Structure formats: C-alpha cells, structure tokens
Amino acid sequence: MNYLNKLFAQHPFIYHIGEKYYAFGAYTCYECDMRSITLKSRYKEYEQSINEEISDRDAWRIFHKLVFKAECIRDEKGYCDKPQEEIKKFQFNDMEMQELKVQIDNYIAYWKKHSLSSFV
C-alpha cells in the first residue's frame, strides 16, 4: 500500500474510478458529488493530455483545474485527518485499487514530465 502513502502526500487531485470521481490527496478523501458540470470535461482534458505533446504551461493549466477542484471539495467538506482510514469506506475492489495506482503513477509522471513544481 505504498502508493496510498504517495497518494495522501501529494496535492489534492481528482481521480476517476468506476463511474465516479474522487478527491484524494493531502488531508483529502472524498467522493465528488457531481454538482460541478465541468468536472467530467476537465478530467477528460487531463486524460487526453497525458500522452500528448503539450507545453508545460498548458499542462499546468490543465492540471491546476483538477487540483483546484479537489481543494474546493476539501475546503467545503473539511480537512480529513485520517485519509488512509477514510478510503476504506469506498470499498474499492482489487481492480479499482489497481486503477487508482495507475492514476497515481500518471499523476507523478505528469508532474515530472512537465516540471510542474516550477509552477507552484
């Protein structure tokens, strides 16, 4: 479960598992309630940009939209003190946990590829 340590040590971000979206990251462990009409399209834009050649500035713009949304959810619902315990309530199966692991790896690779630390 080392990848869960990585997940909850990074910036809050949106993840797509099954048919739902989740905000996970530092002090963040919530299911998105889908009131945001742009969440799906913003996540799709991020997914498509993973394998495209885009500028670092464009990557930051795309990435930051999902960070911002996850931070808004965290701010609205409150800081989660024990996200590693809270994630268990979603009862993800092995396949869903594998999908989350892939998305965590994508997040890290995207962050490095586009030098996003220089934008923070």
C-alpha positions, 0 to 999 in steps of 0.5 A: 500500500505504498502508493496510498502513502504517495497518494495522501502526500501529494496535492489534492487531485481528482481521480476517476474510478468506476463511474465516479470521481474522487478527491484524494490527496493531502488531508483529502478523501472524498467522493465528488458529488457531481454538482460541478458540470465541468468536472467530467470535461476537465478530467477528460482534458487531463486524460487526453493530455497525458500522452500528448505533446503539450507545453508545460504551461498548458499542462499546468493549466490543465492540471491546476483545474483538477487540483483546484477542484479537489481543494474546493471539495476539501475546503467545503467538506473539511480537512480529513485527518485520517485519509488512509482510514477514510478510503476504506469506506469506498470499498474499492475492489482489487481492480479499482485499487489497481486503477487508482495506482495507475492514476497515481503513477500518471499523476507523478509522471505528469508532474515530472514530465512537465516540471510542474513544481516550477509552477507552484 
